[in-house]
């Protein structure tokens, strides 16, 4: 006799077989989905890369055109134009040739690929140098600045772009356009920025951008080598094991030399972002009704946190805030400035209402003080008009600007007429001049001053013009 709890062994076998079959089907599905060898054409890939790795003829002209378009995009700060340049860039082939040659141990292909890779660099540098030397614009735009701080994240972009490039070339049905864009994303803009640095004599921009370009080129070649070995491309044999070990050692050493600086730069960037986040949180918590800004000091690698408060603070209160800032343990300094000037139109209107309320109280007072009342009324009305007068208002703003920006030599403010097309537009314009500042500092400070002036002068647009 059996109980209800007893189970037939055949049922357990059926359940085990079901789960085993399910796991096997999932595994077969995943293998079939991600199998790189499916649709692979080793011989065709080698032949394709071997034939297209040379930078001459049409490839050279295409490279010049793409570099020119990319330089225009950087100069105009237009990501769309830069992406358009990547669509016609032939930079992919020589880099893939280097990675393939190392992967199959073909020294002849390696030498040819390296030679034409060098030719590509030469063509790109000459083209971008001539453009930025002759262009009437040639300013340091955000798109250019973005290519002057290489990090490990840039290496990841190059790595996955390289994977896309070589995987596409190993298919029977090849499509080079999109992988070419992926690789050009990592290579073209920094190479153009190197030409910008050469043309402007800015060696830090040139060195940082060329390091980013060279790092990305090596990473793309490494990604190519990795896929070539995974797919078991036929390779030529080394003369002996010693030569094989020597080649691997040189590869590891080169990789470390290129990646270590990028890790250090990334670590510094993350540290600065953490510092800035801590300072912003501190400002939002304690000075939500005041105006504040955070300035980066590129040379000293520190932050300057500056806040203008519109209320009376005792010395103990100021010391309290300074101690709180010191407890953040960030690389930066804290500056607190007190101002009795209202921040915006709403506060100005409130101040006007309060003053008029005082006027009504004075009018309702004893008539024997009529003369005194009249003098006080006149005085308060003058104060209101003075605060609402843009010229008087700018006098106070100018003092704040000089306090916030010690390197500001002088500034002037007026409504200027601008001819745009067939019409004349009047725009408020702030002229500033600096002393002992470089162009990076001026760009950052003028961008901050633009936002500051729009708030303080209650304008939708304020044009900032710099003189030297």
C-alpha positions as CSV (number, residue, x, y, z in Angstrom):
1,X,0.0,0.0,0.0
2,X,1.4,3.4,-0.9
3,X,0.6,6.8,0.6
4,X,-0.1,10.1,-1.2
5,X,3.4,11.4,-0.4
6,X,5.2,8.7,-2.4
7,X,6.3,9.8,-5.9
8,X,7.0,7.6,-8.9
9,X,10.8,7.7,-9.8
10,X,9.7,8.0,-13.4
11,X,8.2,11.4,-12.6
12,X,11.6,12.6,-11.2
13,X,13.3,11.4,-14.4
14,X,10.7,13.3,-16.5
15,X,11.3,16.5,-14.7
16,X,15.1,16.2,-14.9
17,X,14.9,15.4,-18.6
18,X,12.6,18.5,-19.1
19,X,15.0,20.9,-17.4
20,X,18.0,19.3,-19.1
21,X,16.3,19.8,-22.5
22,X,15.3,23.4,-21.7
23,X,18.9,24.3,-20.6
24,X,20.3,22.6,-23.7
25,X,18.0,24.5,-26.0
26,X,18.8,27.8,-24.3
27,X,22.5,27.1,-24.6
28,X,22.2,26.1,-28.3
29,X,20.2,29.3,-28.9
30,X,22.9,31.5,-27.3
31,X,25.7,29.7,-29.1
32,X,23.9,30.1,-32.4
33,X,23.1,33.7,-31.7
34,X,26.7,34.8,-30.7
35,X,28.7,32.3,-32.8
36,X,31.3,34.5,-34.6
37,X,32.3,31.6,-36.9
38,X,28.9,31.5,-38.5
39,X,29.2,33.3,-41.9
40,X,32.9,33.8,-41.5
41,X,35.2,34.3,-44.5
42,X,38.9,34.2,-43.3
43,X,40.5,34.3,-46.7
44,X,38.2,37.0,-47.9
45,X,38.9,39.1,-44.8
46,X,42.7,38.8,-45.2
47,X,42.5,39.7,-48.9
48,X,40.1,42.6,-48.2
49,X,42.3,44.2,-45.5
50,X,45.5,43.5,-47.5
51,X,44.2,45.2,-50.6
52,X,42.7,48.3,-48.8
53,X,45.4,49.0,-46.2
54,X,47.3,51.3,-48.5
55,X,46.8,55.1,-48.1
56,X,47.2,56.2,-51.6
57,X,45.2,57.3,-54.6
58,X,41.5,57.6,-53.8
59,X,42.0,56.7,-50.1
60,X,44.4,59.6,-49.7
61,X,41.9,62.0,-51.2
62,X,39.0,60.6,-49.1
63,X,41.1,61.0,-46.0
64,X,41.9,64.7,-46.8
65,X,38.3,65.4,-47.5
66,X,37.1,63.7,-44.2
67,X,39.8,65.5,-42.2
68,X,38.7,68.9,-43.7
69,X,35.1,68.2,-42.9
70,X,36.0,67.0,-39.3
71,X,38.1,70.2,-38.8
72,X,35.1,72.3,-39.9
73,X,32.9,70.4,-37.5
74,X,35.3,71.0,-34.6
75,X,35.7,74.6,-35.5
76,X,31.9,75.2,-35.7
77,X,31.3,73.0,-32.6
78,X,29.0,70.8,-34.6
79,X,28.7,67.1,-33.7
80,X,26.6,66.5,-36.8
81,X,29.3,67.7,-39.2
82,X,32.0,65.6,-37.3
83,X,29.8,62.5,-37.7
84,X,29.4,63.3,-41.4
85,X,33.2,63.4,-41.8
86,X,33.4,59.9,-40.2
87,X,31.1,58.5,-42.9
88,X,33.8,59.1,-45.6
89,X,36.9,58.4,-43.5
90,X,39.2,55.5,-44.7
91,X,41.3,55.4,-41.5
92,X,40.0,52.0,-40.6
93,X,42.0,49.9,-43.1
94,X,45.6,50.6,-42.1
95,X,44.8,50.1,-38.4
96,X,43.0,46.8,-39.2
97,X,46.0,45.9,-41.3
98,X,48.4,46.3,-38.3
99,X,46.2,44.2,-36.0
100,X,45.7,41.5,-38.6
101,X,49.4,41.4,-39.4
102,X,50.3,40.9,-35.7
103,X,47.6,38.3,-35.4
104,X,48.8,36.1,-38.3
105,X,52.5,37.0,-37.7
106,X,52.9,38.5,-41.2
107,X,55.9,40.9,-40.9
108,X,55.7,42.1,-44.5
109,X,52.0,43.1,-44.1
110,X,52.9,44.7,-40.7
111,X,55.6,46.9,-42.3
112,X,53.4,48.0,-45.1
113,X,50.4,48.7,-42.8
114,X,52.6,50.8,-40.4
115,X,54.1,52.7,-43.3
116,X,50.6,53.6,-44.7
117,X,49.4,54.3,-41.2
118,X,52.2,56.9,-40.8
119,X,51.2,58.4,-44.2
120,X,47.7,58.7,-42.9
121,X,48.9,60.6,-39.9
122,X,51.0,62.9,-42.0
123,X,48.1,63.6,-44.4
124,X,45.7,64.3,-41.5
125,X,48.1,66.6,-39.6
126,X,49.0,68.6,-42.7
127,X,45.4,69.0,-43.7
128,X,44.1,70.0,-40.3
129,X,47.2,72.2,-39.6
130,X,46.6,74.2,-42.8
131,X,42.9,74.6,-42.1
132,X,43.3,75.9,-38.5
133,X,46.2,78.1,-39.7
134,X,44.2,79.8,-42.4
135,X,40.7,79.8,-40.9
136,X,39.4,83.2,-39.6
137,X,37.6,81.4,-36.8
138,X,39.9,78.8,-35.1
139,X,38.7,79.2,-31.5
140,X,38.9,76.6,-28.8
141,X,35.4,75.1,-28.9
142,X,33.9,72.5,-26.4
143,X,34.2,69.8,-29.1
144,X,38.0,70.5,-29.3
145,X,38.4,70.6,-25.5
146,X,36.6,67.2,-25.3
147,X,39.5,65.6,-27.2
148,X,42.3,67.0,-24.8
149,X,41.6,64.8,-21.7
150,X,42.2,61.1,-22.7
151,X,40.9,58.5,-20.3
152,X,40.3,54.8,-20.0
153,X,36.7,55.4,-21.2
154,X,38.1,56.6,-24.5
155,X,40.1,53.4,-24.8
156,X,36.8,51.4,-24.3
157,X,35.2,53.4,-27.2
158,X,38.2,52.5,-29.4
159,X,38.1,48.8,-28.3
160,X,34.5,48.3,-29.2
161,X,34.9,50.3,-32.4
162,X,37.8,48.0,-33.4
163,X,35.7,44.9,-32.6
164,X,32.9,46.2,-34.9
165,X,35.5,46.9,-37.6
166,X,37.2,43.5,-37.7
167,X,34.0,41.5,-37.1
168,X,32.4,43.2,-40.1
169,X,35.4,42.4,-42.3
170,X,35.4,38.7,-41.4
171,X,31.8,38.3,-42.7
172,X,31.0,37.0,-46.2
173,X,28.5,39.9,-46.6
174,X,30.7,42.8,-45.7
175,X,29.5,46.3,-44.6
176,X,32.3,48.7,-43.9
177,X,30.4,52.0,-43.5
178,X,29.1,51.7,-39.9
179,X,32.2,50.0,-38.5
180,X,34.3,52.6,-40.2
181,X,32.3,55.3,-38.4
182,X,32.8,53.5,-35.1
183,X,36.6,53.5,-35.6
184,X,36.7,57.0,-37.0
185,X,34.9,58.2,-33.8
186,X,37.9,57.2,-31.8
187,X,40.6,58.4,-34.3
188,X,39.6,61.3,-36.5
189,X,38.6,64.1,-34.0
190,X,41.7,63.8,-31.8
191,X,43.9,63.8,-34.9
192,X,42.3,67.0,-36.1
193,X,42.7,68.5,-32.7
194,X,46.4,67.7,-32.9
195,X,46.5,69.8,-36.1
196,X,44.7,72.5,-34.2
197,X,47.4,72.4,-31.4
198,X,50.2,72.6,-34.0
199,X,48.5,75.5,-35.8
200,X,47.9,77.5,-32.6
201,X,51.2,76.6,-31.0
202,X,49.4,75.0,-28.0
203,X,51.6,72.1,-27.1
204,X,49.5,70.7,-24.3
205,X,46.5,70.4,-26.6
206,X,48.7,68.8,-29.3
207,X,50.3,66.3,-26.9
208,X,47.1,65.3,-25.1
209,X,45.1,64.9,-28.3
210,X,47.8,62.9,-30.1
211,X,48.2,60.6,-27.1
212,X,44.4,60.0,-27.3
213,X,44.7,59.3,-31.0
214,X,47.7,56.9,-30.6
215,X,46.1,55.2,-27.6
216,X,42.9,54.6,-29.6
217,X,44.8,53.4,-32.7
218,X,46.7,50.8,-30.6
219,X,43.4,49.7,-28.9
220,X,41.7,49.2,-32.3
221,X,44.7,47.2,-33.5
222,X,44.6,45.1,-30.3
223,X,40.8,44.4,-30.8
224,X,41.6,43.3,-34.3
225,X,44.4,41.0,-33.1
226,X,42.0,39.5,-30.5
227,X,39.3,38.6,-32.9
228,X,41.8,37.2,-35.4
229,X,43.2,34.8,-32.7
230,X,39.7,33.9,-31.5
231,X,38.6,33.0,-35.0
232,X,41.9,31.0,-35.5
233,X,43.1,32.8,-38.6
234,X,46.0,30.9,-40.2
235,X,49.3,32.4,-39.0
236,X,52.9,32.2,-40.0
237,X,55.1,30.5,-37.4
238,X,57.7,32.3,-35.3
239,X,61.3,31.2,-35.9
240,X,61.6,29.9,-32.3
241,X,59.8,30.1,-29.0
242,X,62.2,32.8,-27.7
243,X,61.1,35.1,-30.6
244,X,57.5,34.3,-29.8
245,X,57.9,35.2,-26.1
246,X,59.8,38.4,-27.0
247,X,57.0,39.5,-29.3
248,X,54.3,38.9,-26.6
249,X,56.4,40.8,-24.0
250,X,56.8,43.8,-26.2
251,X,53.1,43.8,-26.8
252,X,52.3,43.7,-23.1
253,X,54.8,46.4,-22.4
254,X,53.4,48.7,-25.1
255,X,49.9,48.2,-23.8
256,X,50.9,49.1,-20.2
257,X,52.7,52.2,-21.3
258,X,49.7,53.4,-23.2
259,X,47.0,52.5,-20.7
260,X,48.6,53.5,-17.4
261,X,48.5,57.2,-18.2
262,X,44.9,57.0,-19.2
263,X,44.0,55.3,-15.9
264,X,45.7,58.1,-14.0
265,X,43.9,60.8,-16.0
266,X,40.6,59.0,-15.5
267,X,41.2,58.7,-11.7
268,X,41.9,62.5,-11.6
269,X,38.7,63.3,-13.5
270,X,36.6,61.1,-11.3
271,X,38.2,62.7,-8.2
272,X,37.4,66.2,-9.5
273,X,33.8,65.1,-10.3
274,X,33.4,63.8,-6.8
275,X,34.8,67.0,-5.4
276,X,32.5,69.1,-7.5
277,X,29.4,67.0,-6.6
278,X,30.2,67.4,-2.9
279,X,30.6,71.1,-3.2
280,X,27.4,71.4,-5.2
281,X,25.5,69.4,-2.6
282,X,27.0,71.7,0.1
283,X,25.9,74.8,-1.8
284,X,22.4,73.5,-2.4
285,X,21.9,72.7,1.2
286,X,23.1,75.9,2.8
287,X,22.8,78.6,0.1
288,X,19.7,77.7,-1.8
289,X,18.4,81.3,-1.8
290,X,21.7,82.9,-2.7
291,X,23.8,83.0,-5.9
292,X,26.9,80.7,-6.1
293,X,29.3,79.3,-8.7
294,X,32.1,76.8,-8.8
295,X,35.2,77.6,-10.8
296,X,37.8,75.0,-11.8
297,X,41.5,76.0,-11.6
298,X,43.2,73.9,-14.4
299,X,46.8,74.5,-13.4
300,X,46.3,73.9,-9.6
301,X,43.7,71.2,-10.2
302,X,41.4,72.7,-7.5
303,X,37.9,74.2,-7.2
304,X,37.0,77.7,-6.1
305,X,33.5,77.8,-4.5
306,X,32.2,81.4,-4.4
307,X,28.8,82.5,-3.0
308,X,27.1,85.8,-2.7
309,X,24.6,86.0,0.2
310,X,21.8,88.6,0.4
311,X,21.4,88.7,4.1
312,X,23.4,89.7,7.2
313,X,25.8,87.1,8.5
314,X,27.9,87.3,11.7
315,X,31.5,86.4,11.8
316,X,30.6,83.2,13.7
317,X,28.2,82.2,11.0
318,X,30.8,82.8,8.3
319,X,33.3,80.7,10.3
320,X,30.7,78.0,10.7
321,X,30.2,77.7,6.9
322,X,34.0,77.7,6.3
323,X,34.4,74.9,8.8
324,X,31.7,72.9,7.1
325,X,33.3,73.4,3.8
326,X,36.7,72.3,5.2
327,X,35.1,69.1,6.5
328,X,34.2,68.1,2.9
329,X,37.9,67.3,2.3
330,X,37.8,68.5,-1.3
331,X,40.6,70.2,-3.2
332,X,39.3,73.7,-3.3
333,X,38.7,77.0,-1.5
334,X,35.5,78.7,-0.2
335,X,34.7,82.4,-0.7
336,X,31.7,84.0,0.9
337,X,30.6,87.5,-0.2
338,X,27.8,89.5,1.5
339,X,25.7,91.8,-0.7
340,X,22.7,94.0,0.1
341,X,21.7,94.2,-3.5
342,X,18.5,92.2,-4.5
343,X,19.1,89.3,-6.8
344,X,16.3,89.6,-9.4
345,X,13.2,91.6,-10.4
346,X,10.9,89.9,-7.9
347,X,13.2,90.9,-5.0
348,X,13.4,94.4,-6.5
349,X,9.6,94.7,-6.7
350,X,9.3,93.5,-3.1
351,X,11.8,96.1,-2.0
352,X,9.8,98.7,-3.8
353,X,6.6,97.6,-2.1
354,X,8.3,97.7,1.3
355,X,9.6,101.2,0.7
356,X,6.2,102.5,-0.4
357,X,4.7,101.0,2.7
358,X,7.1,103.1,4.7
359,X,6.0,106.1,2.7
360,X,2.4,105.6,3.6
361,X,3.2,105.2,7.3
362,X,5.1,108.5,7.1
363,X,2.2,110.3,5.4
364,X,-0.1,109.1,8.2
365,X,2.1,110.5,10.9
366,X,1.8,113.7,12.8
367,X,1.5,116.8,10.6
368,X,4.1,118.7,12.6
369,X,6.7,116.5,11.1
370,X,5.5,117.3,7.5
371,X,8.8,118.8,6.4
372,X,10.7,115.9,7.7
373,X,8.3,113.5,6.1
374,X,8.8,115.2,2.8
375,X,12.5,114.9,3.0
376,X,12.3,111.2,3.9
377,X,9.8,110.5,1.1
378,X,12.1,112.2,-1.5
379,X,15.0,110.2,-0.2
380,X,13.2,106.8,-0.4
381,X,11.9,107.6,-3.9
382,X,15.4,108.4,-5.0
383,X,16.6,105.1,-3.6
384,X,14.0,103.2,-5.5
385,X,14.8,104.9,-8.8
386,X,18.5,104.4,-8.1
387,X,18.1,100.7,-7.6
388,X,15.9,100.4,-10.7
389,X,18.2,102.5,-12.9
390,X,20.4,100.0,-15.0
391,X,23.5,102.3,-14.8
392,X,23.4,102.4,-11.0
393,X,22.6,98.7,-10.9
394,X,25.6,97.9,-13.1
395,X,27.9,99.8,-10.7
396,X,27.0,97.3,-8.0
397,X,27.3,94.4,-10.4
398,X,30.7,95.6,-11.6
399,X,32.0,95.5,-8.0
400,X,30.7,91.9,-7.6
401,X,32.3,90.9,-10.9
402,X,35.7,92.2,-9.8
403,X,35.4,90.4,-6.5
404,X,34.4,87.1,-8.1
405,X,37.1,87.4,-10.9
406,X,40.3,89.0,-9.5
407,X,41.9,88.8,-13.0
408,X,39.2,91.1,-14.5
409,X,41.0,94.3,-15.4
410,X,38.0,96.4,-16.5
411,X,34.4,96.0,-17.7
412,X,31.8,98.2,-19.4
413,X,28.1,97.7,-20.1
414,X,25.8,99.3,-22.7
415,X,23.1,98.6,-25.3
416,X,24.8,98.1,-28.6
417,X,23.3,98.1,-32.1
418,X,24.0,95.0,-34.2
419,X,23.3,94.6,-37.9
420,X,21.8,91.2,-38.6
421,X,20.7,90.7,-42.2
422,X,18.5,93.7,-43.1
423,X,17.5,94.6,-39.6
424,X,19.2,96.3,-36.7
425,X,19.0,94.6,-33.3
426,X,19.8,96.3,-29.9
427,X,21.5,93.9,-27.5
428,X,22.9,94.6,-24.0
429,X,26.7,94.1,-24.3
430,X,29.4,93.6,-21.6
431,X,32.9,94.4,-22.7
432,X,35.6,92.8,-20.5
433,X,39.4,92.8,-20.5
434,X,41.7,90.5,-18.6
435,X,45.2,90.4,-17.3
436,X,47.5,87.3,-16.9
437,X,44.9,84.8,-18.3
438,X,45.1,82.2,-21.0
439,X,42.3,81.4,-23.5
440,X,41.0,78.4,-21.5
441,X,40.4,80.6,-18.4
442,X,38.8,83.4,-20.5
443,X,36.4,81.0,-22.2
444,X,35.3,79.5,-18.9
445,X,35.0,82.8,-17.0
446,X,33.2,84.6,-19.8
447,X,30.7,81.7,-20.1
448,X,30.0,82.0,-16.3
449,X,29.8,85.8,-16.5
450,X,27.2,85.6,-19.3
451,X,24.8,83.6,-17.1
452,X,25.5,85.8,-14.1
453,X,24.8,89.1,-16.0
454,X,21.5,87.8,-17.4
455,X,20.3,87.2,-13.9
456,X,21.7,90.3,-12.3
457,X,20.6,92.7,-15.1
458,X,17.3,90.9,-15.7
459,X,18.0,90.4,-19.5
460,X,17.2,87.5,-21.8
461,X,20.4,87.9,-23.6
462,X,23.7,89.6,-22.7
463,X,26.6,89.6,-25.3
464,X,30.0,89.2,-23.7
465,X,32.9,90.7,-25.7
466,X,36.5,90.3,-24.7
467,X,39.4,92.7,-25.4
468,X,43.0,92.3,-24.6
